[in-house]
Amino acid sequence: MACPGDKPSCSSAVGSAMLQGPLNDSICLPDGAGDYTLPVIAWLTAHPETAAMKTNEGLILALKTVYRC
């Protein structure tokens, strides 16, 4: 829920979540993806049920969903 108001911190958190070892095998960023954080923020905003999740868990779920291979 904090991402839309604090995009720099959110981008940093998304980047950190992307460095998770097992996660790297389950996401595929398109070439020239640009700011890969914006689709994650949009997905999280559209799924308010994720607000109760731990931050990293919600980010990983969003990344796996938005950037599924």
N, C-alpha and C positions, 0 to 999 in steps of 0.2 A: 504493500500500500504506500510505502514511502518513496518508491522509485519515481513516480511522476514529478515529485517536488524536489528530488535530489538526484538528478541524472548522473553527475560525476561519481558520486558514491555508489550508485546503482551499477554503473558501467564497471567500476572496479570490482564490485561483488560478483557480477556476471562473469567477468574475466577470471576471477579466482575460482569460481565454480567450474569453469571450463577446464581448469587445470587438473581436475579430479581424474586420476588414472583411468578407472573404468568408464568414465563418461566419454573420454576421447574416442572410444570404439563405437559409441552409439549415436554420435551426432556428426553431421556433415554440413559444414558451412559452405554456401555457394561461393564460387569465385567472384571476387568483387562485391562481397556482401556489404561493404561499407560499415555502417554502425550496426553491428549485430545485436546491440542491446535494445534498440527500439522495438523490434518484434517481440522480444521477451517481455518488455514492459507492457506492450499491448495485450499479449496473451494473459499475463498475470492480472491485468485490470479487468479483462473479460471473464476471469475465473475467480471471483471473490472468495470462493470456498478455500482457496490456497492461503488466505491470510492467516489462518490458524497454524499453518505449517511453520517449521523452523525455516529461517531465511534460505539457507543453503539447499534444503530439500525442495522448497518451492522453485528456486532458480533451476535446479537440476531437472525437475519435472518439466518446467517451461522449455528449457533447452532441448531436452529429449523430444518434446512434442513439436516445437517449432522447427527444429533442424534435424528431424528424423532422416536417417539415411535411406 
